[in-house]
Amino acid sequence: MKIAFLGTGLMGFPMAKRLCAAGYELNVYNRSKNKAEELVNFNANVCDTPAEAIINSDTVIIMLSEYYAVCSTLFNLQNNSVSGSKNILKGKTVIQMSTISPDENILLKDRIEKLGAEFFEAPVLGSLPQIEAGKLVVLVGSEKDQFEKYKDLFNNFGDDIIHFGEVGKASSAKLALNQMIISLTSAFSMSLGYVINMGVDVEKFMRVLRKSALYAPTFDKKLDNMLNRDFKNPNFPVKHLLKDAKLMNNQFAKNGINNLILESVIKILKTTIDEGYSEYDYSALYNSIHPEIKAPFSK
């Protein structure tokens, strides 16, 4: 199988690397070419344009930041100097793995199928530690035969590959899960900030929390980041969580879900970005929930 892998950023790079290690022939493209060039060391072919990658492949995997990036990469193919073809997607299978809304995936499906290509969605749950360990969860929205055909490919990312049904179902589940990331991190930030301000022993607090039904493993994963206010090595940057939060907010409003809590967290994420943490780990929202107390000015 020849694969065009479009997007070798924070998640795309290690995913492409795992496919190379599994023996797949990869043609990779990234808007910032330097982020893809190291994949040459793993026998990938680094392409100058998305068109070049697509032409030389039968399957296209997309792992980009948002819907606009997906559309501009897939459909702005006028720079196709390789073949001169107006429809280089015909006969290909496009696997959309970016986190975008179900509505956006359905629009892509319709547009791509009109070009004579197949399309389905397969967003992933997990971040850098999970992809490096091959422990991502892959959520698939597709026809059943598409799921069966590509299940072995997805096993290179993780061993839990779940078919949710048609396109739109998997991305709905992914947004619901990402909402949990926001809610859990915000709730923990508030409680942690409060116990610190009240002089409560943090380890004793965590000891109780770990034994309770309230505990989530992400609390311990982000605890040191928050205690040290060190968010420099992102598993998932604040800017991407804000993008997802806006997608969720729109989806919840359309489906009659009270989104007041989410709107409040969106304001917190915007504040976090305004404070310069756009590229930092999403746990940096702790700084906006529990601001560091500055020493008063003294002469």
Residue pairs with C-beta under 8 A, 6 or more apart in sequence:
1 24
1 25
1 58
1 59
1 153
2 24
2 25
2 27
2 56
2 57
2 58
2 59
3 19
3 24
3 25
3 26
3 27
3 57
3 58
3 59
3 60
3 61
4 26
4 27
4 28
4 29
4 47
4 50
4 53
4 54
4 56
4 57
4 59
4 60
4 61
5 12
5 15
5 16
5 19
5 26
5 27
5 28
5 29
5 44
5 53
5 61
5 63
6 28
6 29
6 30
6 50
6 53
6 60
6 61
6 62
6 63
6 64
6 73
6 74
7 29
7 30
7 62
7 63
7 64
7 65
7 69
7 73
7 98
8 16
8 28
8 29
8 30
8 35
8 36
8 39
8 63
9 30
9 35
9 63
9 64
9 65
10 128
10 234
10 236
10 237
11 63
11 124
11 127
11 128
11 131
12 30
12 63
12 64
13 35
13 36
13 38
13 39
14 128
14 131
14 132
15 61
15 63
15 97
15 131
15 157
16 26
16 28
16 36
16 39
16 44
17 39
17 42
18 131
18 134
18 156
18 157
19 26
19 153
19 156
20 26
20 39
20 42
20 43
20 44
21 42
21 156
22 156
24 153
25 45
26 39
26 43
26 44
26 45
27 44
27 45
27 47
27 52
27 53
27 54
27 56
27 57
28 36
28 39
28 44
28 45
28 46
28 47
28 53
29 36
29 46
29 47
29 48
29 49
29 50
29 52
29 53
29 73
30 36
31 69
31 73
33 46
33 48
36 44
36 46
37 46
39 46
40 46
45 53
45 56
47 53
47 56
49 77
49 79
49 80
49 81
49 82
50 73
50 74
50 77
51 77
51 79
51 80
51 81
51 82
51 83
51 88
52 80
52 82
53 60
54 60
54 77
54 88
54 89
54 92
55 80
55 82
55 83
55 85
55 88
57 92
58 91
58 92
58 93
59 92
59 93
59 95
59 150
60 74
60 89
60 92
60 93
60 94
60 95
61 95
61 97
62 70
62 73
62 74
62 94
62 95
62 96
62 97
62 98
63 97
63 98
64 70
64 73
64 98
65 98
65 240
65 243
66 98
66 100
66 243
67 98
67 100
67 101
67 104
69 98
70 96
70 98
70 100
70 104
70 108
71 108
74 89
74 94
74 108
74 112
75 111
77 88
80 88
87 115
87 116
89 112
89 115
89 116
89 117
90 115
90 116
90 117
91 116
91 117
92 117
92 118
93 117
93 118
93 119
93 120
93 146
93 150
94 108
94 112
94 117
94 118
94 119
94 120
95 120
95 121
95 122
95 150
96 105
96 108
96 119
96 120
96 121
96 122
97 121
97 122
97 123
97 124
98 123
99 123
99 171
99 174
99 175
99 178
99 240
99 244
99 247
100 171
100 247
101 171
101 175
101 247
101 250
101 251
102 167
102 168
102 169
102 171
102 172
102 175
102 251
103 168
103 251
104 171
105 121
105 141
105 167
105 168
105 171
106 167
106 168
108 119
109 119
109 120
109 167
112 118
112 119
113 119
118 146
119 167
120 140
120 141
120 142
120 143
120 146
120 147
120 167
121 140
121 141
121 142
121 167
121 168
121 170
121 171
122 138
122 139
122 140
122 141
122 142
122 150
122 154
122 170
123 138
123 139
123 170
123 171
123 174
124 131
124 136
124 137
124 138
124 139
124 157
124 158
125 136
125 137
125 139
125 174
125 177
126 135
126 136
126 137
126 158
127 235
127 236
128 235
129 135
129 235
130 136
130 137
130 158
131 157
134 156
134 157
134 158
134 159
135 158
135 159
136 157
136 158
137 158
137 160
137 161
137 162
138 154
138 157
138 158
138 160
138 161
138 162
139 162
139 164
139 170
139 171
139 173
139 174
140 147
140 150
140 154
140 161
140 162
140 163
140 164
140 170
141 164
141 165
141 166
141 167
141 168
141 169
141 170
141 171
142 150
142 163
142 166
142 167
142 170
143 166
144 163
147 161
147 163
151 161
154 161
155 161
162 170
164 170
164 172
164 173
172 251
175 244
175 247
175 248
175 251
176 248
178 241
178 244
178 245
178 248
179 245
179 248
179 262
181 218
181 236
181 241
181 282
182 241
182 244
182 245
182 248
182 262
182 265
182 269
183 261
183 265
184 216
184 218
184 219
185 218
185 222
185 282
185 283
185 285
185 286
186 265
186 268
186 285
186 289
188 216
188 218
188 219
188 222
188 226
189 226
189 283
189 285
189 286
189 289
189 290
190 289
190 290
192 202
192 205
192 223
192 226
192 286
192 290
193 286
193 289
193 290
195 202
195 205
196 202
196 290
197 290
202 227
206 219
206 220
206 223
209 215
209 219
210 220
222 281
222 283
222 286
224 230
225 231
225 281
225 283
225 284
225 286
226 283
226 286
226 290
229 286
229 287
229 292
231 277
231 280
231 281
231 283
231 284
231 287
232 280
232 281
233 281
234 279
234 280
234 281
234 282
235 281
235 282
236 281
236 282
237 278
237 279
237 280
237 281
237 282
238 269
238 272
238 273
238 277
238 278
238 279
238 280
238 281
238 282
238 284
238 285
239 273
239 278
239 279
240 282
241 269
241 282
241 285
242 266
242 269
242 270
242 273
245 262
245 265
245 266
245 269
246 266
248 259
248 262
249 259
249 262
249 263
249 266
252 258
252 259
252 262
253 259
265 285
268 285
268 288
268 289
269 285
269 288
271 288
272 284
272 285
272 287
272 288
275 287
275 288
277 284
277 287
